[in-house]
Every structure is written in C-alpha cells, then in structure tokens.
Amino acid sequence: MKLLRVGPVGEERPAVRDDNGRVFDPGGVTADIDGAFLARGGIDTARRALAAGVLPEIETSGLRTGAPVARPGKVVCVGLNYRDHAEETGAPVPQRPAVFMKAPCTVVGPNDTVLIPRGSVKTDYEVELAVVTGRTTRYLESPDESLVNVAGYAISNGVSEREFQLERSLQWDLGKSCETFNPLGPYLVPADDVGDPRDLGLHLSVNGLPRQDGHTKDMIFDASYLVWYLSRHMVLEPGDVINTGTPAGVALGLPGQPYLRPADVVEVAIDGLGSQRQEVAAA
C-alpha cells in the first residue's frame, strides 16, 4: 500500500494505491494525510479499509500529484551523510550528524516545477531518503527504539543553492529554503512495506544523464541513528520530515560543476518508493 495526495495546489485530497496500482479514496477514513492522521494510527486504519474493500476506486490519470504529507511541521536535514559526498565536496567526514533545517514551505509535489531563485548560478540537486515520523518522539534511549516511531518513507529532492548556502551565510539554511526546494513523494510508503531502510538504491539523472547512483547502506548515520540523535535534541512530531543526506554526484562535486539551468529535467528514484520528474524554470 502507498499513500498519496492528488489535486491542484492547496486542494489536494488523500488517496491510497494498492499493490496492483489501483487507487482508492480514503475520504471515509481521513480528510488528509497529515500529522493528525499519522498520530492516530491512520495508516493501519486505511490498510484495513483497503483490505475490506470499502474504499471507492478513483481515477487519478491527469491529476497532479502533491506531496504525500500535508503541512509538515518541520523539515530536518542531515548534511554530508555519505562518505563519498563529503569527499567530493572537500568536507571532512562528520563525527556526528550535521543538522540543519529547511522551511516547511519548500515542500512541493514530486513533479512540480523547481524554480531557480533570482540571482542564482549554483542551484543543485540531491536525491535523499525522507523519513516521516508517526509519533511524538523525544529522548529515545537508543537507536533500537527509533523505527517504531517512523510512519513511512518517501523520496526527497533536497534542492540547494550552493552560493547562498556556502558563501552568503555561516548557516546553510539560506541556500536550502528557497521556494520549491523540496519536491517530496510521489508516495508515503508505510515503514512495514519498505523493510530495511538500509537496503535502498538511490538514483538521479539530469536531462537523461545519470548523476547520482548511491545506496542507503553507505550512510554514515543510518535512519535509526538519526531519529534517535534528533530526539535527543528536539521533539519530533507526527508528520515531520527528516531528509537523511545525499550520495556523491551532486553538481558541486562534479568537474565543471554542472548546476541546474532553466529547461533542465531532473528525474529522481529510490527503490520501492517510486520516482519523481521535475522541469526546471527561472523564478
């Protein structure tokens, strides 16, 4: 089962996709896929309703796909979490997670247009595994307690403006929080349906040319460690998004630094979580 949201911007409605690709309306279960839905065990409720055959089937062809989680309270990001990415950017391999934030309003649909900010010459792409929390989580004792607090996983494209990030501020947030800088989805895949989050391939291409081809087994700090670590420093709430870092192949680390330009097409995929496609345009 996969959860998604379809419809125009600001008017998305929830949907459930079964293993055969059929899509159903869970309106009788929830009005949206948000923190409140996740906190009350909505995924299990939707799963039972789907299995019982009580959800009406709907046609979604031609409908825009929105982000699969509505209004995340916060987007917490982890930088330099793949050794090869740290090395390609000339940064030291971190001894503890490098944590920063994206503005929640950066979250857009998986196929929405990515806008290059005004004045930008260094807009970059980043395929990332997104962890979506399903419970209020604080002060976990060990990483072994982490994954029961995870509702599911999704694809993030953690778009970044490198000049804003690295040259205009001592903090990274300025280059991470521009409009449209976090395409998310297409699905929220329940944690039980993903299996081991350390066993997922990540892929990204620009204009059909492969740029990133990584694997979550190569994370320095895996998803369970990150949830534990973050819970020791902040309260994670249902519906929060954690972007877990990106492997090598970003424009910043490639010869010639081929940053995104208007009319570029970015395609992003993670094994079992679907795929994204964004056209790039000037803001």
C-alpha positions as CSV (number, residue, x, y, z in Angstrom):
1,M,0.0,0.0,0.0
2,K,1.1,3.5,-0.8
3,L,-0.4,6.8,0.4
4,L,-0.5,9.9,-1.9
5,R,-2.3,13.2,-2.3
6,V,-3.8,14.3,-5.6
7,G,-5.3,17.5,-6.9
8,P,-4.4,21.2,-7.6
9,V,-2.0,23.0,-5.3
10,G,-3.8,23.7,-2.0
11,E,-6.7,21.4,-2.9
12,E,-5.1,18.0,-2.7
13,R,-7.1,15.1,-1.4
14,P,-5.8,11.8,0.0
15,A,-5.6,8.6,-2.0
16,V,-4.5,5.0,-1.4
17,R,-2.7,2.9,-4.0
18,D,-2.8,-0.8,-3.7
19,D,-0.2,-3.3,-4.9
20,N,-1.9,-3.7,-8.3
21,G,-1.7,0.1,-9.0
22,R,-5.4,0.7,-8.4
23,V,-6.2,4.0,-6.5
24,F,-8.9,4.4,-3.9
25,D,-10.5,7.3,-2.0
26,P,-10.0,7.1,1.8
27,G,-12.2,10.0,2.5
28,G,-14.3,8.0,4.9
29,V,-11.1,7.4,6.9
30,T,-9.4,10.8,6.8
31,A,-9.7,14.2,5.2
32,D,-5.9,14.4,4.6
33,I,-2.6,12.7,5.2
34,D,-1.1,14.8,7.9
35,G,0.3,14.6,11.3
36,A,-3.0,14.1,13.0
37,F,-3.8,11.2,10.7
38,L,-0.4,9.6,11.3
39,A,-0.6,10.1,15.1
40,R,-3.9,8.3,15.5
41,G,-2.7,5.2,13.6
42,G,-4.3,6.2,10.3
43,I,-2.1,4.1,8.2
44,D,-3.3,0.9,9.8
45,T,-6.9,2.1,9.6
46,A,-6.5,2.9,5.9
47,R,-4.9,-0.5,5.3
48,R,-7.8,-2.3,7.0
49,A,-10.3,-0.3,5.0
50,L,-8.5,-1.1,1.8
51,A,-8.4,-4.9,2.6
52,A,-12.1,-4.8,3.5
53,G,-12.9,-3.4,0.1
54,V,-14.9,-0.5,1.5
55,L,-12.9,2.3,-0.2
56,P,-14.3,3.5,-3.6
57,E,-11.9,3.3,-6.5
58,I,-11.0,6.6,-8.2
59,E,-9.3,7.6,-11.5
60,T,-6.2,9.8,-11.0
61,S,-4.8,10.0,-14.5
62,G,-4.4,13.6,-15.5
63,L,-4.4,14.7,-11.8
64,R,-1.4,16.5,-10.3
65,T,0.3,14.5,-7.5
66,G,1.0,16.6,-4.5
67,A,3.5,16.0,-1.6
68,P,2.2,12.8,0.2
69,V,2.3,14.5,3.6
70,A,0.3,17.7,4.2
71,R,1.9,20.6,6.0
72,P,4.9,19.0,7.7
73,G,5.7,20.9,10.9
74,K,9.4,20.9,10.2
75,V,11.9,19.5,7.7
76,V,15.0,18.4,9.4
77,C,18.0,17.7,7.2
78,V,21.3,15.9,7.6
79,G,24.3,17.0,5.5
80,L,27.4,15.1,4.5
81,N,25.8,11.8,5.5
82,Y,27.5,9.8,2.7
83,R,31.3,9.5,2.9
84,D,31.7,9.8,-0.9
85,H,29.6,13.0,-0.9
86,A,31.7,14.5,1.9
87,E,34.8,13.6,0.0
88,E,33.6,15.0,-3.4
89,T,32.8,18.4,-1.8
90,G,36.1,18.6,0.1
91,A,34.4,18.5,3.5
92,P,35.6,16.4,6.4
93,V,33.6,13.3,7.2
94,P,31.4,14.4,10.2
95,Q,31.9,12.7,13.6
96,R,28.2,13.5,14.4
97,P,25.3,14.3,12.2
98,A,25.4,17.8,10.6
99,V,21.9,19.0,11.2
100,F,20.2,22.0,9.5
101,M,16.6,22.9,8.6
102,K,14.6,23.6,5.5
103,A,11.5,25.8,5.7
104,P,8.4,23.5,5.5
105,C,7.0,25.7,2.7
106,T,9.8,24.3,0.4
107,V,7.8,21.0,0.2
108,V,6.1,20.6,-3.2
109,G,4.8,17.8,-5.3
110,P,7.2,15.3,-6.8
111,N,6.6,16.5,-10.4
112,D,6.2,20.2,-9.7
113,T,8.5,22.8,-11.3
114,V,11.7,23.6,-9.5
115,L,12.4,27.3,-9.6
116,I,15.9,28.7,-9.8
117,P,16.0,31.7,-7.4
118,R,16.6,35.1,-8.7
119,G,20.3,35.8,-8.8
120,S,21.2,32.1,-8.5
121,V,24.0,30.5,-10.5
122,K,24.6,27.4,-8.3
123,T,21.2,25.6,-7.9
124,D,22.0,21.9,-7.2
125,Y,20.0,18.7,-6.8
126,E,20.2,16.0,-4.1
127,V,18.4,12.7,-4.1
128,E,17.6,11.8,-0.4
129,L,15.6,9.2,1.5
130,A,13.0,11.1,3.5
131,V,11.9,9.6,6.9
132,V,8.4,10.7,8.0
133,T,7.7,10.4,11.7
134,G,4.4,9.0,13.0
135,R,4.6,9.6,16.7
136,T,5.7,12.4,19.1
137,T,9.3,11.4,19.8
138,R,11.6,12.7,22.4
139,Y,14.7,11.5,24.3
140,L,14.9,8.0,22.9
141,E,17.3,5.8,24.9
142,S,18.9,4.1,21.9
143,P,18.6,3.8,18.1
144,D,16.9,0.4,18.7
145,E,13.8,2.4,19.7
146,S,13.7,4.6,16.7
147,L,12.0,2.8,13.8
148,V,8.7,2.2,15.7
149,N,8.3,5.9,15.6
150,V,8.6,6.1,11.8
151,A,5.4,6.2,9.8
152,G,7.0,5.7,6.5
153,Y,9.5,6.7,3.8
154,A,9.4,8.9,0.7
155,I,11.7,10.4,-1.9
156,S,13.1,13.9,-1.3
157,N,15.0,16.0,-3.9
158,G,16.8,18.3,-1.4
159,V,17.5,21.1,-3.9
160,S,20.2,23.5,-2.7
161,E,21.6,26.9,-3.8
162,R,25.3,26.5,-3.1
163,E,26.4,30.1,-3.3
164,F,23.6,31.1,-0.9
165,Q,24.4,28.1,1.3
166,L,28.2,28.4,1.5
167,E,29.2,31.9,0.6
168,R,26.4,34.2,1.9
169,S,25.9,32.9,5.4
170,L,27.5,31.0,8.3
171,Q,24.4,28.8,8.3
172,W,23.3,26.5,5.5
173,D,19.6,27.3,5.8
174,L,19.7,30.3,3.4
175,G,20.6,28.0,0.5
176,K,18.2,25.3,1.4
177,S,14.9,27.1,2.0
178,C,14.2,28.7,-1.4
179,E,10.8,28.2,-3.0
180,T,10.2,24.7,-4.4
181,F,13.4,23.4,-2.9
182,N,11.9,20.1,-1.6
183,P,9.9,18.0,-4.0
184,L,8.6,15.1,-1.9
185,G,6.9,11.9,-3.0
186,P,5.1,10.6,-5.0
187,Y,4.2,8.3,-2.2
188,L,4.5,7.9,1.5
189,V,5.3,4.2,1.8
190,P,4.5,2.7,5.2
191,A,7.5,1.6,7.1
192,D,6.3,-2.0,7.3
193,D,6.1,-2.1,3.5
194,V,9.7,-0.8,3.0
195,G,11.6,-3.3,5.1
196,D,15.1,-2.4,5.8
197,P,15.8,1.3,5.1
198,R,19.5,0.5,4.8
199,D,18.8,-1.5,1.7
200,L,17.6,1.0,-0.9
201,G,19.2,2.3,-4.1
202,L,19.1,6.0,-4.9
203,H,19.2,7.4,-8.4
204,L,19.1,10.8,-10.1
205,S,19.6,12.0,-13.6
206,V,19.6,15.4,-15.3
207,N,18.4,15.5,-18.9
208,G,18.7,11.7,-19.1
209,L,22.3,11.6,-18.0
210,P,23.0,9.7,-14.7
211,R,24.4,11.9,-12.0
212,Q,23.8,10.1,-8.7
213,D,23.7,6.3,-8.1
214,G,24.0,5.5,-4.4
215,H,22.8,3.2,-1.7
216,T,21.5,3.8,1.8
217,K,23.9,1.1,3.1
218,D,26.6,3.7,2.6
219,M,25.1,6.2,5.0
220,I,27.4,7.3,7.8
221,F,24.5,7.6,10.2
222,D,21.5,5.4,9.3
223,A,17.8,6.3,9.7
224,S,17.5,4.7,13.1
225,Y,20.5,6.5,14.4
226,L,19.3,9.8,13.0
227,V,15.8,9.5,14.6
228,W,17.5,8.7,18.0
229,Y,20.0,11.5,17.7
230,L,17.5,14.1,16.7
231,S,15.1,13.0,19.5
232,R,17.9,13.9,22.0
233,H,17.9,17.5,20.7
234,M,14.4,18.3,19.6
235,V,10.9,16.9,19.8
236,L,9.9,15.1,16.6
237,E,6.2,15.4,15.9
238,P,3.9,13.3,13.6
239,G,4.3,14.3,10.0
240,D,7.8,15.8,10.4
241,V,10.2,15.0,7.5
242,I,13.8,14.1,8.0
243,N,16.0,14.3,4.9
244,T,18.8,11.8,5.5
245,G,21.5,13.1,3.1
246,T,22.6,12.5,-0.4
247,P,25.3,10.4,-2.1
248,A,28.0,11.6,-4.4
249,G,27.3,13.1,-7.8
250,V,25.9,16.5,-7.0
251,A,26.9,19.3,-9.3
252,L,29.0,20.9,-6.6
253,G,31.4,17.9,-6.7
254,L,31.5,17.2,-10.4
255,P,34.0,18.5,-13.0
256,G,32.7,21.8,-14.4
257,Q,30.0,21.9,-11.7
258,P,27.0,21.4,-14.0
259,Y,24.4,23.3,-12.0
260,L,20.8,23.3,-12.9
261,R,19.6,25.7,-15.7
262,P,16.1,26.6,-17.0
263,A,14.6,23.8,-19.1
264,D,16.7,21.1,-17.4
265,V,14.7,17.9,-16.4
266,V,15.6,16.2,-13.2
267,E,14.5,12.6,-12.6
268,V,14.8,11.0,-9.2
269,A,14.1,7.5,-7.9
270,I,14.6,5.3,-4.8
271,D,14.0,1.6,-4.9
272,G,10.4,0.8,-3.9
273,L,9.4,4.4,-3.3
274,G,8.6,5.4,-6.8
275,S,10.1,8.2,-8.9
276,Q,9.9,12.0,-9.5
277,R,10.3,14.2,-12.5
278,Q,10.9,18.0,-12.3
279,E,11.3,20.6,-15.0
280,V,13.5,23.5,-14.0
281,A,12.5,27.1,-14.6
282,A,13.6,30.6,-13.6
283,A,11.7,32.1,-10.7
